[in-house]
Amino acid sequence: MSATVFETTQIAAGERLLRWRRMLASLCGPLQIGGYASDSIDGRIEMLTVNRLKLSRIVATPHCMALPADANEADQHAVVKIVLQLRGSSIFEQDASRVYINAGDCLAYDVSRPHTIVSPTDTEHLVVVIPGDVAARHDLHLVDLRSQHFAAHRGIGHVTRELVETSLDGAWDFSSDTGEQMSELLLRSLRLALQSAGSRSLLTPRASLLRRAKAYIDKRFTDPGLGIDEIAAALGCSKRYLHLAFAEEGASINEYLWASRLECCRRDIEKGIGDASLTELAFARGFSSSSHFSRSFRLRFGLSPSAMLKHQRNRP
């Protein structure tokens, strides 16, 4: 367990924004950060790590922060972020939706997807940052989570806020056992708060595993060596449990994997493959045999890759 306090008053004016960015990057990954109607940010950050949760109290002058759509750093932001607004107001945008956050509100969102937060007033808020794998073990999955907005001044949301504040205020009194128990209590409280808010992330454990497995396959299916051993290890589950999750859909892991590769090849052919050959296309999408690719493609779509490509090129 470790605690850190950062204050801009101790930093030269010309270096404050850069140092502020570095502190927040250690919290949830590098983001675009700037002052709002100003060239700098002034404030204070108290940061505490409990097990692998990162808890913070952040007081700041008006500012804005963003992960732009063209950022290539999604892997550096694989966290769920919970913001409990104590003072001021902020505007959050993600997935073409806008959420206004005022004092007493709480927002939970996936940091890895493009978003912006603008705080046009002085703000104070508590932040809980949960690594993606830790969140997944508590059925808070990045692949399912969309921004959730709920009250933190009443009900379970208020309990969550009190737990975060108590953790930050009592940091120096925590033993390792107390810290572990507090992190578990915080995660359960957050899950209950999201459940009360109607979060779509709260699936059954097996359904959640299926979603995560599909997301992992969709990201890695171009790797010809991808198989159940790697998928199970990445998701932290047994191969048997992974098979059971897919069995509920009436399909196997391999069927989903090869279907993903074939669908991607079909889309590539329909868009036109330029100077690339069908064999190069197949190998780029995870096939290691052109004959396997042609045979599987014909079985799934009723015609060969070459026939589909010819038809596509002959279209007016």
Phi and psi restraints in degrees (value plus and minus 20) as a CYANA .aco file:
   2 SER   PHI    -160.4  -120.4
   2 SER   PSI     128.9   168.9
   3 ALA   PHI    -149.0  -109.0
   3 ALA   PSI     123.5   163.5
   4 THR   PHI    -158.5  -118.5
   4 THR   PSI     120.9   160.9
   5 VAL   PHI    -144.9  -104.9
   5 VAL   PSI     110.1   150.1
   6 PHE   PHI    -147.6  -107.6
   6 PHE   PSI     110.1   150.1
   7 GLU   PHI    -151.6  -111.6
   7 GLU   PSI     113.5   153.5
   8 THR   PHI     -90.5   -50.5
   8 THR   PSI     -41.8    -1.8
   9 THR   PHI     -82.2   -42.2
   9 THR   PSI     -39.7     0.3
  10 GLN   PHI    -112.9   -72.9
  10 GLN   PSI     -17.1    22.9
  11 ILE   PHI    -137.0   -97.0
  11 ILE   PSI     123.4   163.4
  12 ALA   PHI     -78.4   -38.4
  12 ALA   PSI     122.6   162.6
  13 ALA   PHI     -73.8   -33.8
  13 ALA   PSI     -60.5   -20.5
  14 GLY   PHI     -91.4   -51.4
  14 GLY   PSI     -33.9     6.1
  15 GLU   PHI    -127.7   -87.7
  15 GLU   PSI     -22.7    17.3
  16 ARG   PHI     -84.1   -44.1
  16 ARG   PSI     -65.6   -25.6
  17 LEU   PHI     -83.4   -43.4
  17 LEU   PSI     -63.9   -23.9
  18 LEU   PHI     -81.8   -41.8
  18 LEU   PSI     -65.1   -25.1
  19 ARG   PHI     -87.2   -47.2
  19 ARG   PSI     -55.6   -15.6
  20 TRP   PHI     -82.5   -42.5
  20 TRP   PSI     -64.5   -24.5
  21 ARG   PHI     -80.2   -40.2
  21 ARG   PSI     -61.0   -21.0
  22 ARG   PHI     -84.7   -44.7
  22 ARG   PSI     -60.5   -20.5
  23 MET   PHI     -83.8   -43.8
  23 MET   PSI     -65.8   -25.8
  24 LEU   PHI     -89.0   -49.0
  24 LEU   PSI     -50.6   -10.6
  25 ALA   PHI     -83.2   -43.2
  25 ALA   PSI     -54.9   -14.9
  26 SER   PHI     -91.1   -51.1
  26 SER   PSI     -37.8     2.2
  27 LEU   PHI    -106.6   -66.6
  27 LEU   PSI     -68.8   -28.8
  28 CYS   PHI    -164.2  -124.2
  28 CYS   PSI      -2.1    37.9
  29 GLY   PHI      80.3   120.3
  29 GLY   PSI     137.6   177.6
  30 PRO   PHI     -86.5   -46.5
  30 PRO   PSI     111.2   151.2
  31 LEU   PHI    -151.6  -111.6
  31 LEU   PSI     143.1   183.1
  32 GLN   PHI     -99.0   -59.0
  32 GLN   PSI     101.3   141.3
  33 ILE   PHI    -153.9  -113.9
  33 ILE   PSI     116.9   156.9
  34 GLY   PHI    -174.6  -134.6
  34 GLY   PSI     146.3   186.3
  35 GLY   PHI     -94.0   -54.0
  35 GLY   PSI     135.9   175.9
  36 TYR   PHI    -118.0   -78.0
  36 TYR   PSI      94.7   134.7
  37 ALA   PHI      39.6    79.6
  37 ALA   PSI       9.4    49.4
  38 SER   PHI    -177.6  -137.6
  38 SER   PSI     140.3   180.3
  39 ASP   PHI    -112.6   -72.6
  39 ASP   PSI     -16.5    23.5
  40 SER   PHI    -169.4  -129.4
  40 SER   PSI     156.4   196.4
  41 ILE   PHI    -152.4  -112.4
  41 ILE   PSI     117.7   157.7
  42 ASP   PHI    -139.4   -99.4
  42 ASP   PSI     124.6   164.6
  43 GLY   PHI     145.8   185.8
  43 GLY   PSI    -184.6  -144.6
  44 ARG   PHI    -163.0  -123.0
  44 ARG   PSI     119.1   159.1
  45 ILE   PHI    -147.5  -107.5
  45 ILE   PSI     101.6   141.6
  46 GLU   PHI    -125.0   -85.0
  46 GLU   PSI     105.0   145.0
  47 MET   PHI    -147.5  -107.5
  47 MET   PSI     113.0   153.0
  48 LEU   PHI    -152.4  -112.4
  48 LEU   PSI     112.4   152.4
  49 THR   PHI    -124.0   -84.0
  49 THR   PSI     101.2   141.2
  50 VAL   PHI    -139.7   -99.7
  50 VAL   PSI      91.6   131.6
  51 ASN   PHI      36.6    76.6
  51 ASN   PSI    -127.6   -87.6
  52 ARG   PHI    -139.6   -99.6
  52 ARG   PSI     -14.3    25.7
  53 LEU   PHI     -99.9   -59.9
  53 LEU   PSI     123.7   163.7
  54 LYS   PHI    -133.7   -93.7
  54 LYS   PSI      98.5   138.5
  55 LEU   PHI    -130.0   -90.0
  55 LEU   PSI     118.8   158.8
  56 SER   PHI    -163.0  -123.0
  56 SER   PSI     129.8   169.8
  57 ARG   PHI    -135.9   -95.9
  57 ARG   PSI     100.8   140.8
  58 ILE   PHI    -142.4  -102.4
  58 ILE   PSI     102.7   142.7
  59 VAL   PHI    -134.4   -94.4
  59 VAL   PSI     106.8   146.8
  60 ALA   PHI    -168.5  -128.5
  60 ALA   PSI     131.7   171.7
  61 THR   PHI     -94.3   -54.3
  61 THR   PSI     150.7   190.7
  62 PRO   PHI     -71.2   -31.2
  62 PRO   PSI     116.8   156.8
  63 HIS   PHI    -178.6  -138.6
  63 HIS   PSI     153.2   193.2
  64 CYS   PHI    -163.2  -123.2
  64 CYS   PSI     132.3   172.3
  65 MET   PHI    -168.0  -128.0
  65 MET   PSI     132.5   172.5
  66 ALA   PHI    -177.9  -137.9
  66 ALA   PSI     132.0   172.0
  67 LEU   PHI    -134.8   -94.8
  67 LEU   PSI      84.8   124.8
  68 PRO   PHI     -90.6   -50.6
  68 PRO   PSI     140.8   180.8
  69 ALA   PHI     -83.6   -43.6
  69 ALA   PSI     -47.3    -7.3
  70 ASP   PHI    -113.0   -73.0
  70 ASP   PSI     -10.2    29.8
  71 ALA   PHI     -88.9   -48.9
  71 ALA   PSI     118.2   158.2
  72 ASN   PHI    -126.8   -86.8
  72 ASN   PSI      13.8    53.8
  73 GLU   PHI    -141.7  -101.7
  73 GLU   PSI       5.9    45.9
  74 ALA   PHI     -76.7   -36.7
  74 ALA   PSI     -56.1   -16.1
  75 ASP   PHI     -85.3   -45.3
  75 ASP   PSI     -42.2    -2.2
  76 GLN   PHI    -102.8   -62.8
  76 GLN   PSI     -25.6    14.4
  77 HIS   PHI    -142.5  -102.5
  77 HIS   PSI       8.2    48.2
  78 ALA   PHI     -97.9   -57.9
  78 ALA   PSI      45.1    85.1
  79 VAL   PHI    -158.7  -118.7
  79 VAL   PSI     135.1   175.1
  80 VAL   PHI    -117.8   -77.8
  80 VAL   PSI     113.0   153.0
  81 LYS   PHI    -137.0   -97.0
  81 LYS   PSI     109.6   149.6
  82 ILE   PHI    -132.2   -92.2
  82 ILE   PSI     100.4   140.4
  83 VAL   PHI    -133.0   -93.0
  83 VAL   PSI     100.0   140.0
  84 LEU   PHI    -128.3   -88.3
  84 LEU   PSI      87.1   127.1
  85 GLN   PHI     -97.4   -57.4
  85 GLN   PSI     103.2   143.2
  86 LEU   PHI    -120.9   -80.9
  86 LEU   PSI     -52.3   -12.3
  87 ARG   PHI    -172.8  -132.8
  87 ARG   PSI     126.1   166.1
  88 GLY   PHI      63.5   103.5
  88 GLY   PSI    -189.0  -149.0
  89 SER   PHI    -159.5  -119.5
  89 SER   PSI     134.0   174.0
  90 SER   PHI    -162.6  -122.6
  90 SER   PSI     138.3   178.3
  91 ILE   PHI    -143.3  -103.3
  91 ILE   PSI     100.9   140.9
  92 PHE   PHI    -130.4   -90.4
  92 PHE   PSI     113.8   153.8
  93 GLU   PHI    -150.9  -110.9
  93 GLU   PSI     112.5   152.5
  94 GLN   PHI    -182.8  -142.8
  94 GLN   PSI     121.4   161.4
  95 ASP   PHI      35.3    75.3
  95 ASP   PSI      22.2    62.2
  96 ALA   PHI      41.9    81.9
  96 ALA   PSI      -0.1    39.9
  97 SER   PHI    -141.4  -101.4
  97 SER   PSI     131.9   171.9
  98 ARG   PHI    -142.7  -102.7
  98 ARG   PSI     114.8   154.8
  99 VAL   PHI    -146.5  -106.5
  99 VAL   PSI     109.5   149.5
 100 TYR   PHI    -115.6   -75.6
 100 TYR   PSI     105.1   145.1
 101 ILE   PHI    -133.8   -93.8
 101 ILE   PSI     101.1   141.1
 102 ASN   PHI    -137.7   -97.7
 102 ASN   PSI     153.3   193.3
 103 ALA   PHI     -76.0   -36.0
 103 ALA   PSI     110.5   150.5
 104 GLY   PHI      76.0   116.0
 104 GLY   PSI     -22.6    17.4
 105 ASP   PHI    -118.7   -78.7
 105 ASP   PSI     141.6   181.6
 106 CYS   PHI    -154.1  -114.1
 106 CYS   PSI     122.7   162.7
 107 LEU   PHI    -151.4  -111.4
 107 LEU   PSI     113.2   153.2
 108 ALA   PHI    -139.8   -99.8
 108 ALA   PSI     113.8   153.8
 109 TYR   PHI    -176.6  -136.6
 109 TYR   PSI     144.3   184.3
 110 ASP   PHI    -108.5   -68.5
 110 ASP   PSI      94.6   134.6
 111 VAL   PHI     -91.9   -51.9
 111 VAL   PSI     -41.3    -1.3
 112 SER   PHI     -94.2   -54.2
 112 SER   PSI     -34.7     5.3
 113 ARG   PHI    -120.0   -80.0
 113 ARG   PSI     127.3   167.3
 114 PRO   PHI     -70.1   -30.1
 114 PRO   PSI     117.9   157.9
 115 HIS   PHI    -183.8  -143.8
 115 HIS   PSI     144.5   184.5
 116 THR   PHI    -157.3  -117.3
 116 THR   PSI     128.0   168.0
 117 ILE   PHI    -153.5  -113.5
 117 ILE   PSI     103.1   143.1
 118 VAL   PHI    -136.2   -96.2
 118 VAL   PSI     107.6   147.6
 119 SER   PHI    -139.3   -99.3
 119 SER   PSI      75.3   115.3
 120 PRO   PHI     -98.9   -58.9
 120 PRO   PSI     -22.5    17.5
 121 THR   PHI    -146.2  -106.2
 121 THR   PSI     148.3   188.3
 122 ASP   PHI     -79.8   -39.8
 122 ASP   PSI     118.8   158.8
 123 THR   PHI    -153.0  -113.0
 123 THR   PSI     136.1   176.1
 124 GLU   PHI    -159.4  -119.4
 124 GLU   PSI     108.7   148.7
 125 HIS   PHI    -170.4  -130.4
 125 HIS   PSI     137.6   177.6
 126 LEU   PHI    -116.8   -76.8
 126 LEU   PSI     122.7   162.7
 127 VAL   PHI    -150.4  -110.4
 127 VAL   PSI     114.1   154.1
 128 VAL   PHI    -139.2   -99.2
 128 VAL   PSI     103.4   143.4
 129 VAL   PHI    -132.3   -92.3
 129 VAL   PSI     102.6   142.6
 130 ILE   PHI    -135.6   -95.6
 130 ILE   PSI      98.7   138.7
 131 PRO   PHI     -75.3   -35.3
 131 PRO   PSI     126.5   166.5
 132 GLY   PHI     -74.6   -34.6
 132 GLY   PSI     -60.9   -20.9
 133 ASP   PHI     -91.4   -51.4
 133 ASP   PSI     -53.7   -13.7
 134 VAL   PHI     -88.2   -48.2
 134 VAL   PSI     -63.7   -23.7
 135 ALA   PHI     -79.8   -39.8
 135 ALA   PSI     -60.0   -20.0
 136 ALA   PHI     -83.3   -43.3
 136 ALA   PSI     -56.2   -16.2
 137 ARG   PHI     -86.5   -46.5
 137 ARG   PSI     -37.0     3.0
 138 HIS   PHI    -131.3   -91.3
 138 HIS   PSI       3.6    43.6
 139 ASP   PHI      39.6    79.6
 139 ASP   PSI      16.2    56.2
 140 LEU   PHI    -138.3   -98.3
 140 LEU   PSI      62.7   102.7
 141 HIS   PHI    -116.2   -76.2
 141 HIS   PSI     115.8   155.8
 142 LEU   PHI     -79.0   -39.0
 142 LEU   PSI     -56.7   -16.7
 143 VAL   PHI     -87.1   -47.1
 143 VAL   PSI     -45.6    -5.6
 144 ASP   PHI    -118.0   -78.0
 144 ASP   PSI     -47.7    -7.7
 145 LEU   PHI     -94.1   -54.1
 145 LEU   PSI     106.7   146.7
 146 ARG   PHI    -134.5   -94.5
 146 ARG   PSI     137.7   177.7
 147 SER   PHI     -72.4   -32.4
 147 SER   PSI     113.0   153.0
 148 GLN   PHI    -141.9  -101.9
 148 GLN   PSI     110.9   150.9
 149 HIS   PHI    -139.5   -99.5
 149 HIS   PSI     103.0   143.0
 150 PHE   PHI    -169.2  -129.2
 150 PHE   PSI     146.9   186.9
 151 ALA   PHI     -97.9   -57.9
 151 ALA   PSI     118.7   158.7
 152 ALA   PHI    -133.7   -93.7
 152 ALA   PSI      -9.3    30.7
 153 HIS   PHI    -126.9   -86.9
 153 HIS   PSI     -15.2    24.8
 154 ARG   PHI    -173.0  -133.0
 154 ARG   PSI     143.1   183.1
 155 GLY   PHI      40.4    80.4
 155 GLY   PSI    -170.3  -130.3
 156 ILE   PHI     -87.1   -47.1
 156 ILE   PSI     -46.5    -6.5
 157 GLY   PHI     -82.6   -42.6
 157 GLY   PSI     -59.1   -19.1
 158 HIS   PHI     -87.9   -47.9
 158 HIS   PSI     -58.9   -18.9
 159 VAL   PHI     -80.1   -40.1
 159 VAL   PSI     -63.3   -23.3
 160 THR   PHI     -80.3   -40.3
 160 THR   PSI     -65.8   -25.8
 161 ARG   PHI     -78.7   -38.7
 161 ARG   PSI     -64.9   -24.9
 162 GLU   PHI     -82.5   -42.5
 162 GLU   PSI     -57.7   -17.7
 163 LEU   PHI     -85.0   -45.0
 163 LEU   PSI     -62.1   -22.1
 164 VAL   PHI     -84.9   -44.9
 164 VAL   PSI     -66.3   -26.3
 165 GLU   PHI     -83.6   -43.6
 165 GLU   PSI     -61.0   -21.0
 166 THR   PHI     -83.1   -43.1
 166 THR   PSI     -60.1   -20.1
 167 SER   PHI     -82.9   -42.9
 167 SER   PSI     -65.9   -25.9
 168 LEU   PHI     -86.6   -46.6
 168 LEU   PSI     -61.7   -21.7
 169 ASP   PHI     -92.1   -52.1
 169 ASP   PSI     -48.9    -8.9
 170 GLY   PHI    -125.7   -85.7
 170 GLY   PSI       2.2    42.2
 171 ALA   PHI     -74.5   -34.5
 171 ALA   PSI     -60.8   -20.8
 172 TRP   PHI     -96.0   -56.0
 172 TRP   PSI     -31.0     9.0
 173 ASP   PHI    -116.9   -76.9
 173 ASP   PSI     -22.4    17.6
 174 PHE   PHI     -98.2   -58.2
 174 PHE   PSI     111.6   151.6
 175 SER   PHI    -109.0   -69.0
 175 SER   PSI     151.4   191.4
 176 SER   PHI     -82.2   -42.2
 176 SER   PSI     -58.9   -18.9
 177 ASP   PHI     -86.3   -46.3
 177 ASP   PSI     -61.5   -21.5
 178 THR   PHI     -83.9   -43.9
 178 THR   PSI     -61.1   -21.1
 179 GLY   PHI     -82.0   -42.0
 179 GLY   PSI     -60.9   -20.9
 180 GLU   PHI     -85.2   -45.2
 180 GLU   PSI     -63.5   -23.5
 181 GLN   PHI     -86.3   -46.3
 181 GLN   PSI     -57.9   -17.9
 182 MET   PHI     -86.3   -46.3
 182 MET   PSI     -60.2   -20.2
 183 SER   PHI     -84.5   -44.5
 183 SER   PSI     -59.7   -19.7
 184 GLU   PHI     -85.5   -45.5
 184 GLU   PSI     -60.5   -20.5
 185 LEU   PHI     -84.2   -44.2
 185 LEU   PSI     -61.4   -21.4
 186 LEU   PHI     -82.3   -42.3
 186 LEU   PSI     -64.9   -24.9
 187 LEU   PHI     -84.9   -44.9
 187 LEU   PSI     -60.9   -20.9
 188 ARG   PHI     -86.1   -46.1
 188 ARG   PSI     -59.5   -19.5
 189 SER   PHI     -84.7   -44.7
 189 SER   PSI     -62.9   -22.9
 190 LEU   PHI     -83.3   -43.3
 190 LEU   PSI     -60.2   -20.2
 191 ARG   PHI     -83.7   -43.7
 191 ARG   PSI     -62.3   -22.3
 192 LEU   PHI     -83.7   -43.7
 192 LEU   PSI     -59.5   -19.5
 193 ALA   PHI     -83.8   -43.8
 193 ALA   PSI     -62.3   -22.3
 194 LEU   PHI     -87.2   -47.2
 194 LEU   PSI     -57.3   -17.3
 195 GLN   PHI     -82.5   -42.5
 195 GLN   PSI     -62.0   -22.0
 196 SER   PHI     -84.3   -44.3
 196 SER   PSI     -50.1   -10.1
 197 ALA   PHI    -103.3   -63.3
 197 ALA   PSI     -22.1    17.9
 198 GLY   PHI      60.8   100.8
 198 GLY   PSI      11.0    51.0
 199 SER   PHI     -81.1   -41.1
 199 SER   PSI     115.4   155.4
 200 ARG   PHI     -97.6   -57.6
 200 ARG   PSI     -23.9    16.1
 201 SER   PHI     -99.3   -59.3
 201 SER   PSI     -30.8     9.2
 202 LEU   PHI    -110.3   -70.3
 202 LEU   PSI      54.4    94.4
 203 LEU   PHI    -111.0   -71.0
 203 LEU   PSI     152.8   192.8
 204 THR   PHI     -85.9   -45.9
 204 THR   PSI     135.1   175.1
 205 PRO   PHI     -74.7   -34.7
 205 PRO   PSI     -60.5   -20.5
 206 ARG   PHI     -91.0   -51.0
 206 ARG   PSI     -58.9   -18.9
 207 ALA   PHI     -86.1   -46.1
 207 ALA   PSI     -56.9   -16.9
 208 SER   PHI     -85.2   -45.2
 208 SER   PSI     -61.5   -21.5
 209 LEU   PHI     -82.4   -42.4
 209 LEU   PSI     -61.1   -21.1
 210 LEU   PHI     -80.9   -40.9
 210 LEU   PSI     -64.3   -24.3
 211 ARG   PHI     -80.9   -40.9
 211 ARG   PSI     -64.9   -24.9
 212 ARG   PHI     -85.1   -45.1
 212 ARG   PSI     -60.2   -20.2
 213 ALA   PHI     -83.7   -43.7
 213 ALA   PSI     -63.2   -23.2
 214 LYS   PHI     -83.5   -43.5
 214 LYS   PSI     -61.1   -21.1
 215 ALA   PHI     -83.5   -43.5
 215 ALA   PSI     -60.0   -20.0
 216 TYR   PHI     -85.8   -45.8
 216 TYR   PSI     -64.0   -24.0
 217 ILE   PHI     -83.4   -43.4
 217 ILE   PSI     -63.7   -23.7
 218 ASP   PHI     -80.7   -40.7
 218 ASP   PSI     -48.5    -8.5
 219 LYS   PHI    -104.7   -64.7
 219 LYS   PSI     -47.7    -7.7
 220 ARG   PHI    -138.2   -98.2
 220 ARG   PSI     -13.1    26.9
 221 PHE   PHI     -87.1   -47.1
 221 PHE   PSI     -34.9     5.1
 222 THR   PHI     -94.0   -54.0
 222 THR   PSI     -30.2     9.8
 223 ASP   PHI    -100.3   -60.3
 223 ASP   PSI      93.2   133.2
 224 PRO   PHI     -83.8   -43.8
 224 PRO   PSI     -39.1     0.9
 225 GLY   PHI    -110.9   -70.9
 225 GLY   PSI     -19.8    20.2
 226 LEU   PHI     -84.5   -44.5
 226 LEU   PSI     111.7   151.7
 227 GLY   PHI    -173.7  -133.7
 227 GLY   PSI    -197.6  -157.6
 228 ILE   PHI     -84.5   -44.5
 228 ILE   PSI     -52.8   -12.8
 229 ASP   PHI     -79.3   -39.3
 229 ASP   PSI     -68.3   -28.3
 230 GLU   PHI     -86.4   -46.4
 230 GLU   PSI     -62.0   -22.0
 231 ILE   PHI     -83.1   -43.1
 231 ILE   PSI     -66.7   -26.7
 232 ALA   PHI     -83.0   -43.0
 232 ALA   PSI     -61.0   -21.0
 233 ALA   PHI     -85.4   -45.4
 233 ALA   PSI     -61.6   -21.6
 234 ALA   PHI     -85.5   -45.5
 234 ALA   PSI     -53.6   -13.6
 235 LEU   PHI    -112.5   -72.5
 235 LEU   PSI     -25.3    14.7
 236 GLY   PHI      48.4    88.4
 236 GLY   PSI      19.5    59.5
 237 CYS   PHI    -156.6  -116.6
 237 CYS   PSI     149.9   189.9
 238 SER   PHI    -100.0   -60.0
 238 SER   PSI     136.1   176.1
 239 LYS   PHI     -85.0   -45.0
 239 LYS   PSI     -54.4   -14.4
 240 ARG   PHI     -83.7   -43.7
 240 ARG   PSI     -64.6   -24.6
 241 TYR   PHI     -86.1   -46.1
 241 TYR   PSI     -54.9   -14.9
 242 LEU   PHI     -85.9   -45.9
 242 LEU   PSI     -61.4   -21.4
 243 HIS   PHI     -81.3   -41.3
 243 HIS   PSI     -61.3   -21.3
 244 LEU   PHI     -84.6   -44.6
 244 LEU   PSI     -57.4   -17.4
 245 ALA   PHI     -82.8   -42.8
 245 ALA   PSI     -61.5   -21.5
 246 PHE   PHI     -94.6   -54.6
 246 PHE   PSI     -52.6   -12.6
 247 ALA   PHI     -81.1   -41.1
 247 ALA   PSI     -49.1    -9.1
 248 GLU   PHI     -84.2   -44.2
 248 GLU   PSI     -40.6    -0.6
 249 GLU   PHI    -115.6   -75.6
 249 GLU   PSI     -20.7    19.3
 250 GLY   PHI      56.1    96.1
 250 GLY   PSI       3.8    43.8
 251 ALA   PHI    -158.9  -118.9
 251 ALA   PSI     146.1   186.1
 252 SER   PHI    -125.6   -85.6
 252 SER   PSI     148.3   188.3
 253 ILE   PHI     -82.1   -42.1
 253 ILE   PSI     -65.1   -25.1
 254 ASN   PHI     -82.8   -42.8
 254 ASN   PSI     -58.8   -18.8
 255 GLU   PHI     -82.3   -42.3
 255 GLU   PSI     -61.8   -21.8
 256 TYR   PHI     -87.0   -47.0
 256 TYR   PSI     -61.3   -21.3
 257 LEU   PHI     -80.9   -40.9
 257 LEU   PSI     -70.3   -30.3
 258 TRP   PHI     -90.3   -50.3
 258 TRP   PSI     -53.0   -13.0
 259 ALA   PHI     -84.2   -44.2
 259 ALA   PSI     -58.4   -18.4
 260 SER   PHI     -84.0   -44.0
 260 SER   PSI     -62.5   -22.5
 261 ARG   PHI     -84.8   -44.8
 261 ARG   PSI     -63.4   -23.4
 262 LEU   PHI     -86.8   -46.8
 262 LEU   PSI     -61.6   -21.6
 263 GLU   PHI     -82.1   -42.1
 263 GLU   PSI     -58.7   -18.7
 264 CYS   PHI     -86.1   -46.1
 264 CYS   PSI     -62.0   -22.0
 265 CYS   PHI     -82.2   -42.2
 265 CYS   PSI     -61.9   -21.9
 266 ARG   PHI     -81.1   -41.1
 266 ARG   PSI     -63.9   -23.9
 267 ARG   PHI     -83.2   -43.2
 267 ARG   PSI     -59.8   -19.8
 268 ASP   PHI     -82.0   -42.0
 268 ASP   PSI     -63.3   -23.3
 269 ILE   PHI     -84.9   -44.9
 269 ILE   PSI     -61.1   -21.1
 270 GLU   PHI     -86.8   -46.8
 270 GLU   PSI     -48.0    -8.0
 271 LYS   PHI    -102.1   -62.1
 271 LYS   PSI     -38.1     1.9
 272 GLY   PHI      77.1   117.1
 272 GLY   PSI     113.9   153.9
 273 ILE   PHI    -127.2   -87.2
 273 ILE   PSI      -9.5    30.5
 274 GLY   PHI      42.2    82.2
 274 GLY   PSI    -152.8  -112.8
 275 ASP   PHI    -108.0   -68.0
 275 ASP   PSI     -23.4    16.6
 276 ALA   PHI     -92.2   -52.2
 276 ALA   PSI     129.4   169.4
 277 SER   PHI    -108.3   -68.3
 277 SER   PSI     143.5   183.5
 278 LEU   PHI     -82.8   -42.8
 278 LEU   PSI     -54.6   -14.6
 279 THR   PHI     -85.0   -45.0
 279 THR   PSI     -63.1   -23.1
 280 GLU   PHI     -83.0   -43.0
 280 GLU   PSI     -59.1   -19.1
 281 LEU   PHI     -81.2   -41.2
 281 LEU   PSI     -67.4   -27.4
 282 ALA   PHI     -81.3   -41.3
 282 ALA   PSI     -64.2   -24.2
 283 PHE   PHI     -86.3   -46.3
 283 PHE   PSI     -55.9   -15.9
 284 ALA   PHI     -88.2   -48.2
 284 ALA   PSI     -41.2    -1.2
 285 ARG   PHI    -123.7   -83.7
 285 ARG   PSI      -6.1    33.9
 286 GLY   PHI      85.2   125.2
 286 GLY   PSI     -23.1    16.9
 287 PHE   PHI    -102.4   -62.4
 287 PHE   PSI     126.5   166.5
 288 SER   PHI    -135.1   -95.1
 288 SER   PSI     -15.7    24.3
 289 SER   PHI    -164.4  -124.4
 289 SER   PSI     105.3   145.3
 290 SER   PHI     -87.1   -47.1
 290 SER   PSI     -54.3   -14.3
 291 SER   PHI     -88.5   -48.5
 291 SER   PSI     -60.6   -20.6
 292 HIS   PHI     -81.4   -41.4
 292 HIS   PSI     -61.9   -21.9
 293 PHE   PHI     -80.8   -40.8
 293 PHE   PSI     -69.9   -29.9
 294 SER   PHI     -83.0   -43.0
 294 SER   PSI     -63.7   -23.7
 295 ARG   PHI     -85.7   -45.7
 295 ARG   PSI     -64.5   -24.5
 296 SER   PHI     -87.5   -47.5
 296 SER   PSI     -57.8   -17.8
 297 PHE   PHI     -84.2   -44.2
 297 PHE   PSI     -64.2   -24.2
 298 ARG   PHI     -85.1   -45.1
 298 ARG   PSI     -60.2   -20.2
 299 LEU   PHI     -84.1   -44.1
 299 LEU   PSI     -56.2   -16.2
 300 ARG   PHI    -102.3   -62.3
 300 ARG   PSI     -58.9   -18.9
 301 PHE   PHI    -132.7   -92.7
 301 PHE   PSI     -24.6    15.4
 302 GLY   PHI      63.3   103.3
 302 GLY   PSI     -18.0    22.0
 303 LEU   PHI    -173.9  -133.9
 303 LEU   PSI     141.1   181.1
 304 SER   PHI     -95.8   -55.8
 304 SER   PSI     140.5   180.5
 305 PRO   PHI     -77.8   -37.8
 305 PRO   PSI     -60.8   -20.8
 306 SER   PHI     -85.7   -45.7
 306 SER   PSI     -58.4   -18.4
 307 ALA   PHI     -85.8   -45.8
 307 ALA   PSI     -61.3   -21.3
 308 MET   PHI     -85.6   -45.6
 308 MET   PSI     -60.2   -20.2
 309 LEU   PHI     -84.3   -44.3
 309 LEU   PSI     -62.6   -22.6
 310 LYS   PHI     -82.0   -42.0
 310 LYS   PSI     -63.6   -23.6
 311 HIS   PHI     -82.0   -42.0
 311 HIS   PSI     -60.7   -20.7
 312 GLN   PHI     -84.2   -44.2
 312 GLN   PSI     -62.1   -22.1
 313 ARG   PHI     -92.7   -52.7
 313 ARG   PSI     -42.7    -2.7
 314 ASN   PHI    -109.8   -69.8
 314 ASN   PSI     -25.6    14.4
 315 ARG   PHI     -87.4   -47.4
 315 ARG   PSI     119.8   159.8
